[in-house]
Amino acid sequence: MFGFTEEQITAFGMTFGVGGLMLYMLFIIAQLAWESKAGKFGFFVMMLGLAFGMVGFVAKYMIQWIMNIK
């Protein structure tokens, strides 16, 4: 499709598509914390849980990048 291979489309979707969904989840979690009046600690705990998932997502691509260099 449009000169792209299936692998290129999948790589684009996995990086930008999932990255966009993570930013949307950040908005959702912040909205939930605001509406529930979770306070500073509750907000921190909710964002910490989301941050672990984001760090894992970024770490996967960093590990792949390092392995492809060698």
Jmol script that loads the backbone (N, CA, C; Angstrom):
load data "model"
ATOM      1  N   MET A   1       0.848  -1.178   0.000  1.00  0.00           N
ATOM      2  CA  MET A   1       0.000   0.000   0.000  1.00  0.00           C
ATOM      3  C   MET A   1       0.891   1.238   0.000  1.00  0.00           C
ATOM      4  N   PHE A   2       0.754   2.072  -1.013  1.00  0.00           N
ATOM      5  CA  PHE A   2       1.508   3.322  -1.142  1.00  0.00           C
ATOM      6  C   PHE A   2       3.011   3.103  -1.135  1.00  0.00           C
ATOM      7  N   GLY A   3       3.481   1.937  -1.539  1.00  0.00           N
ATOM      8  CA  GLY A   3       4.912   1.673  -1.606  1.00  0.00           C
ATOM      9  C   GLY A   3       5.548   1.248  -0.308  1.00  0.00           C
ATOM     10  N   PHE A   4       4.767   1.005   0.716  1.00  0.00           N
ATOM     11  CA  PHE A   4       5.302   0.554   1.998  1.00  0.00           C
ATOM     12  C   PHE A   4       5.101  -0.948   2.134  1.00  0.00           C
ATOM     13  N   THR A   5       6.054  -1.581   2.811  1.00  0.00           N
ATOM     14  CA  THR A   5       5.905  -3.010   3.070  1.00  0.00           C
ATOM     15  C   THR A   5       5.067  -3.202   4.328  1.00  0.00           C
ATOM     16  N   GLU A   6       4.614  -4.423   4.534  1.00  0.00           N
ATOM     17  CA  GLU A   6       3.838  -4.732   5.735  1.00  0.00           C
ATOM     18  C   GLU A   6       4.663  -4.491   6.996  1.00  0.00           C
ATOM     19  N   GLU A   7       5.940  -4.791   6.921  1.00  0.00           N
ATOM     20  CA  GLU A   7       6.833  -4.598   8.072  1.00  0.00           C
ATOM     21  C   GLU A   7       6.957  -3.119   8.438  1.00  0.00           C
ATOM     22  N   GLN A   8       7.052  -2.253   7.433  1.00  0.00           N
ATOM     23  CA  GLN A   8       7.155  -0.819   7.689  1.00  0.00           C
ATOM     24  C   GLN A   8       5.865  -0.262   8.290  1.00  0.00           C
ATOM     25  N   ILE A   9       4.740  -0.716   7.788  1.00  0.00           N
ATOM     26  CA  ILE A   9       3.448  -0.255   8.327  1.00  0.00           C
ATOM     27  C   ILE A   9       3.284  -0.710   9.770  1.00  0.00           C
ATOM     28  N   THR A  10       3.680  -1.958  10.053  1.00  0.00           N
ATOM     29  CA  THR A  10       3.578  -2.483  11.411  1.00  0.00           C
ATOM     30  C   THR A  10       4.496  -1.729  12.363  1.00  0.00           C
ATOM     31  N   ALA A  11       5.725  -1.456  11.935  1.00  0.00           N
ATOM     32  CA  ALA A  11       6.674  -0.712  12.778  1.00  0.00           C
ATOM     33  C   ALA A  11       6.148   0.684  13.079  1.00  0.00           C
ATOM     34  N   PHE A  12       5.577   1.346  12.066  1.00  0.00           N
ATOM     35  CA  PHE A  12       5.006   2.674  12.275  1.00  0.00           C
ATOM     36  C   PHE A  12       3.852   2.626  13.267  1.00  0.00           C
ATOM     37  N   GLY A  13       2.966   1.660  13.087  1.00  0.00           N
ATOM     38  CA  GLY A  13       1.822   1.525  13.986  1.00  0.00           C
ATOM     39  C   GLY A  13       2.238   1.207  15.413  1.00  0.00           C
ATOM     40  N   MET A  14       3.257   0.380  15.559  1.00  0.00           N
ATOM     41  CA  MET A  14       3.695   0.011  16.907  1.00  0.00           C
ATOM     42  C   MET A  14       4.382   1.167  17.623  1.00  0.00           C
ATOM     43  N   THR A  15       5.111   2.000  16.891  1.00  0.00           N
ATOM     44  CA  THR A  15       5.788   3.108  17.562  1.00  0.00           C
ATOM     45  C   THR A  15       4.849   4.285  17.786  1.00  0.00           C
ATOM     46  N   PHE A  16       4.263   4.800  16.715  1.00  0.00           N
ATOM     47  CA  PHE A  16       3.444   5.999  16.843  1.00  0.00           C
ATOM     48  C   PHE A  16       2.020   5.691  17.299  1.00  0.00           C
ATOM     49  N   GLY A  17       1.463   4.581  16.857  1.00  0.00           N
ATOM     50  CA  GLY A  17       0.111   4.211  17.258  1.00  0.00           C
ATOM     51  C   GLY A  17       0.016   3.893  18.741  1.00  0.00           C
ATOM     52  N   VAL A  18       0.893   3.022  19.206  1.00  0.00           N
ATOM     53  CA  VAL A  18       0.878   2.662  20.627  1.00  0.00           C
ATOM     54  C   VAL A  18       1.350   3.837  21.475  1.00  0.00           C
ATOM     55  N   GLY A  19       2.310   4.603  20.960  1.00  0.00           N
ATOM     56  CA  GLY A  19       2.748   5.801  21.681  1.00  0.00           C
ATOM     57  C   GLY A  19       1.610   6.799  21.858  1.00  0.00           C
ATOM     58  N   GLY A  20       0.810   6.973  20.818  1.00  0.00           N
ATOM     59  CA  GLY A  20      -0.354   7.860  20.908  1.00  0.00           C
ATOM     60  C   GLY A  20      -1.382   7.349  21.897  1.00  0.00           C
ATOM     61  N   LEU A  21      -1.599   6.046  21.902  1.00  0.00           N
ATOM     62  CA  LEU A  21      -2.527   5.466  22.881  1.00  0.00           C
ATOM     63  C   LEU A  21      -2.023   5.648  24.310  1.00  0.00           C
ATOM     64  N   MET A  22      -0.716   5.594  24.498  1.00  0.00           N
ATOM     65  CA  MET A  22      -0.154   5.824  25.836  1.00  0.00           C
ATOM     66  C   MET A  22      -0.389   7.262  26.291  1.00  0.00           C
ATOM     67  N   LEU A  23      -0.234   8.202  25.374  1.00  0.00           N
ATOM     68  CA  LEU A  23      -0.520   9.592  25.731  1.00  0.00           C
ATOM     69  C   LEU A  23      -1.998   9.781  26.062  1.00  0.00           C
ATOM     70  N   TYR A  24      -2.858   9.091  25.334  1.00  0.00           N
ATOM     71  CA  TYR A  24      -4.293   9.153  25.627  1.00  0.00           C
ATOM     72  C   TYR A  24      -4.583   8.535  27.001  1.00  0.00           C
ATOM     73  N   MET A  25      -3.904   7.442  27.329  1.00  0.00           N
ATOM     74  CA  MET A  25      -4.072   6.828  28.660  1.00  0.00           C
ATOM     75  C   MET A  25      -3.609   7.786  29.750  1.00  0.00           C
ATOM     76  N   LEU A  26      -2.550   8.552  29.473  1.00  0.00           N
ATOM     77  CA  LEU A  26      -2.076   9.546  30.428  1.00  0.00           C
ATOM     78  C   LEU A  26      -3.181  10.558  30.712  1.00  0.00           C
ATOM     79  N   PHE A  27      -3.847  11.017  29.665  1.00  0.00           N
ATOM     80  CA  PHE A  27      -4.966  11.941  29.833  1.00  0.00           C
ATOM     81  C   PHE A  27      -6.093  11.302  30.642  1.00  0.00           C
ATOM     82  N   ILE A  28      -6.419  10.046  30.336  1.00  0.00           N
ATOM     83  CA  ILE A  28      -7.507   9.356  31.041  1.00  0.00           C
ATOM     84  C   ILE A  28      -7.186   9.204  32.522  1.00  0.00           C
ATOM     85  N   ILE A  29      -5.971   8.770  32.840  1.00  0.00           N
ATOM     86  CA  ILE A  29      -5.573   8.585  34.247  1.00  0.00           C
ATOM     87  C   ILE A  29      -5.596   9.919  34.987  1.00  0.00           C
ATOM     88  N   ALA A  30      -5.089  10.978  34.337  1.00  0.00           N
ATOM     89  CA  ALA A  30      -5.104  12.302  34.971  1.00  0.00           C
ATOM     90  C   ALA A  30      -6.541  12.762  35.221  1.00  0.00           C
ATOM     91  N   GLN A  31      -7.413  12.516  34.263  1.00  0.00           N
ATOM     92  CA  GLN A  31      -8.823  12.887  34.428  1.00  0.00           C
ATOM     93  C   GLN A  31      -9.465  12.105  35.574  1.00  0.00           C
ATOM     94  N   LEU A  32      -9.176  10.804  35.658  1.00  0.00           N
ATOM     95  CA  LEU A  32      -9.716   9.994  36.761  1.00  0.00           C
ATOM     96  C   LEU A  32      -9.209  10.481  38.110  1.00  0.00           C
ATOM     97  N   ALA A  33      -7.927  10.811  38.182  1.00  0.00           N
ATOM     98  CA  ALA A  33      -7.361  11.311  39.436  1.00  0.00           C
ATOM     99  C   ALA A  33      -7.991  12.642  39.817  1.00  0.00           C
ATOM    100  N   TRP A  34      -8.240  13.496  38.839  1.00  0.00           N
ATOM    101  CA  TRP A  34      -8.844  14.802  39.113  1.00  0.00           C
ATOM    102  C   TRP A  34     -10.282  14.653  39.587  1.00  0.00           C
ATOM    103  N   GLU A  35     -11.062  13.810  38.902  1.00  0.00           N
ATOM    104  CA  GLU A  35     -12.468  13.654  39.256  1.00  0.00           C
ATOM    105  C   GLU A  35     -12.667  12.934  40.584  1.00  0.00           C
ATOM    106  N   SER A  36     -11.751  12.025  40.917  1.00  0.00           N
ATOM    107  CA  SER A  36     -11.895  11.283  42.169  1.00  0.00           C
ATOM    108  C   SER A  36     -11.280  12.022  43.350  1.00  0.00           C
ATOM    109  N   LYS A  37     -10.674  13.182  43.070  1.00  0.00           N
ATOM    110  CA  LYS A  37     -10.003  13.970  44.103  1.00  0.00           C
ATOM    111  C   LYS A  37      -9.010  13.095  44.873  1.00  0.00           C
ATOM    112  N   ALA A  38      -8.155  12.428  44.115  1.00  0.00           N
ATOM    113  CA  ALA A  38      -7.210  11.462  44.681  1.00  0.00           C
ATOM    114  C   ALA A  38      -6.127  12.119  45.509  1.00  0.00           C
ATOM    115  N   GLY A  39      -5.871  13.372  45.327  1.00  0.00           N
ATOM    116  CA  GLY A  39      -4.813  14.042  46.061  1.00  0.00           C
ATOM    117  C   GLY A  39      -3.469  13.815  45.383  1.00  0.00           C
ATOM    118  N   LYS A  40      -2.443  14.412  45.983  1.00  0.00           N
ATOM    119  CA  LYS A  40      -1.116  14.321  45.371  1.00  0.00           C
ATOM    120  C   LYS A  40      -0.573  12.900  45.387  1.00  0.00           C
ATOM    121  N   PHE A  41      -0.712  12.207  46.504  1.00  0.00           N
ATOM    122  CA  PHE A  41      -0.175  10.849  46.592  1.00  0.00           C
ATOM    123  C   PHE A  41      -0.948   9.895  45.687  1.00  0.00           C
ATOM    124  N   GLY A  42      -2.250   9.998  45.668  1.00  0.00           N
ATOM    125  CA  GLY A  42      -3.058   9.147  44.792  1.00  0.00           C
ATOM    126  C   GLY A  42      -2.739   9.380  43.325  1.00  0.00           C
ATOM    127  N   PHE A  43      -2.556  10.652  42.958  1.00  0.00           N
ATOM    128  CA  PHE A  43      -2.183  10.978  41.590  1.00  0.00           C
ATOM    129  C   PHE A  43      -0.820  10.379  41.259  1.00  0.00           C
ATOM    130  N   PHE A  44       0.114  10.483  42.201  1.00  0.00           N
ATOM    131  CA  PHE A  44       1.461   9.923  42.007  1.00  0.00           C
ATOM    132  C   PHE A  44       1.407   8.419  41.810  1.00  0.00           C
ATOM    133  N   VAL A  45       0.626   7.731  42.616  1.00  0.00           N
ATOM    134  CA  VAL A  45       0.524   6.272  42.498  1.00  0.00           C
ATOM    135  C   VAL A  45      -0.097   5.877  41.166  1.00  0.00           C
ATOM    136  N   MET A  46      -1.121   6.581  40.740  1.00  0.00           N
ATOM    137  CA  MET A  46      -1.761   6.273  39.457  1.00  0.00           C
ATOM    138  C   MET A  46      -0.793   6.505  38.295  1.00  0.00           C
ATOM    139  N   MET A  47      -0.056   7.592  38.334  1.00  0.00           N
ATOM    140  CA  MET A  47       0.906   7.877  37.266  1.00  0.00           C
ATOM    141  C   MET A  47       2.095   6.925  37.316  1.00  0.00           C
ATOM    142  N   LEU A  48       2.472   6.483  38.503  1.00  0.00           N
ATOM    143  CA  LEU A  48       3.578   5.531  38.642  1.00  0.00           C
ATOM    144  C   LEU A  48       3.232   4.217  37.960  1.00  0.00           C
ATOM    145  N   GLY A  49       2.019   3.755  38.131  1.00  0.00           N
ATOM    146  CA  GLY A  49       1.585   2.530  37.466  1.00  0.00           C
ATOM    147  C   GLY A  49       1.624   2.661  35.963  1.00  0.00           C
ATOM    148  N   LEU A  50       1.190   3.800  35.443  1.00  0.00           N
ATOM    149  CA  LEU A  50       1.234   4.038  34.003  1.00  0.00           C
ATOM    150  C   LEU A  50       2.673   4.191  33.528  1.00  0.00           C
ATOM    151  N   ALA A  51       3.510   4.815  34.329  1.00  0.00           N
ATOM    152  CA  ALA A  51       4.902   5.037  33.942  1.00  0.00           C
ATOM    153  C   ALA A  51       5.665   3.726  33.791  1.00  0.00           C
ATOM    154  N   PHE A  52       5.365   2.727  34.611  1.00  0.00           N
ATOM    155  CA  PHE A  52       6.040   1.436  34.475  1.00  0.00           C
ATOM    156  C   PHE A  52       5.765   0.831  33.109  1.00  0.00           C
ATOM    157  N   GLY A  53       4.556   0.927  32.641  1.00  0.00           N
ATOM    158  CA  GLY A  53       4.226   0.428  31.308  1.00  0.00           C
ATOM    159  C   GLY A  53       4.939   1.203  30.218  1.00  0.00           C
ATOM    160  N   MET A  54       5.016   2.516  30.367  1.00  0.00           N
ATOM    161  CA  MET A  54       5.699   3.344  29.371  1.00  0.00           C
ATOM    162  C   MET A  54       7.195   3.063  29.348  1.00  0.00           C
ATOM    163  N   VAL A  55       7.798   2.876  30.506  1.00  0.00           N
ATOM    164  CA  VAL A  55       9.225   2.574  30.564  1.00  0.00           C
ATOM    165  C   VAL A  55       9.506   1.243  29.884  1.00  0.00           C
ATOM    166  N   GLY A  56       8.651   0.263  30.088  1.00  0.00           N
ATOM    167  CA  GLY A  56       8.817  -1.030  29.427  1.00  0.00           C
ATOM    168  C   GLY A  56       8.716  -0.899  27.922  1.00  0.00           C
ATOM    169  N   PHE A  57       7.792  -0.083  27.445  1.00  0.00           N
ATOM    170  CA  PHE A  57       7.618   0.125  26.006  1.00  0.00           C
ATOM    171  C   PHE A  57       8.852   0.784  25.407  1.00  0.00           C
ATOM    172  N   VAL A  58       9.378   1.811  26.056  1.00  0.00           N
ATOM    173  CA  VAL A  58      10.568   2.506  25.563  1.00  0.00           C
ATOM    174  C   VAL A  58      11.796   1.610  25.674  1.00  0.00           C
ATOM    175  N   ALA A  59      11.907   0.855  26.764  1.00  0.00           N
ATOM    176  CA  ALA A  59      13.057  -0.030  26.957  1.00  0.00           C
ATOM    177  C   ALA A  59      13.130  -1.088  25.860  1.00  0.00           C
ATOM    178  N   LYS A  60      11.991  -1.576  25.415  1.00  0.00           N
ATOM    179  CA  LYS A  60      11.969  -2.574  24.343  1.00  0.00           C
ATOM    180  C   LYS A  60      12.637  -2.026  23.090  1.00  0.00           C
ATOM    181  N   TYR A  61      12.313  -0.813  22.720  1.00  0.00           N
ATOM    182  CA  TYR A  61      12.905  -0.224  21.525  1.00  0.00           C
ATOM    183  C   TYR A  61      14.373   0.131  21.726  1.00  0.00           C
ATOM    184  N   MET A  62      14.751   0.526  22.926  1.00  0.00           N
ATOM    185  CA  MET A  62      16.165   0.804  23.208  1.00  0.00           C
ATOM    186  C   MET A  62      16.989  -0.474  23.107  1.00  0.00           C
ATOM    187  N   ILE A  63      16.477  -1.561  23.642  1.00  0.00           N
ATOM    188  CA  ILE A  63      17.183  -2.845  23.586  1.00  0.00           C
ATOM    189  C   ILE A  63      17.303  -3.309  22.139  1.00  0.00           C
ATOM    190  N   GLN A  64      16.232  -3.171  21.363  1.00  0.00           N
ATOM    191  CA  GLN A  64      16.301  -3.551  19.955  1.00  0.00           C
ATOM    192  C   GLN A  64      17.330  -2.699  19.205  1.00  0.00           C
ATOM    193  N   TRP A  65      17.367  -1.407  19.489  1.00  0.00           N
ATOM    194  CA  TRP A  65      18.300  -0.503  18.836  1.00  0.00           C
ATOM    195  C   TRP A  65      19.738  -0.882  19.179  1.00  0.00           C
ATOM    196  N   ILE A  66      20.006  -1.179  20.457  1.00  0.00           N
ATOM    197  CA  ILE A  66      21.365  -1.555  20.885  1.00  0.00           C
ATOM    198  C   ILE A  66      21.771  -2.875  20.247  1.00  0.00           C
ATOM    199  N   MET A  67      20.859  -3.849  20.172  1.00  0.00           N
ATOM    200  CA  MET A  67      21.191  -5.132  19.578  1.00  0.00           C
ATOM    201  C   MET A  67      21.424  -5.027  18.077  1.00  0.00           C
ATOM    202  N   ASN A  68      20.778  -4.100  17.403  1.00  0.00           N
ATOM    203  CA  ASN A  68      20.969  -3.944  15.955  1.00  0.00           C
ATOM    204  C   ASN A  68      22.252  -3.211  15.618  1.00  0.00           C
ATOM    205  N   ILE A  69      22.812  -2.456  16.565  1.00  0.00           N
ATOM    206  CA  ILE A  69      24.075  -1.744  16.318  1.00  0.00           C
ATOM    207  C   ILE A  69      25.224  -2.728  16.182  1.00  0.00           C
ATOM    208  N   LYS A  70      25.222  -3.743  17.014  1.00  0.00           N
ATOM    209  CA  LYS A  70      26.352  -4.684  17.024  1.00  0.00           C
ATOM    210  C   LYS A  70      26.292  -5.685  15.937  1.00  0.00           C
TER     211      LYS A  70
END
end "model"
wireframe off; spacefill off
backbone 0.3
color backbone group
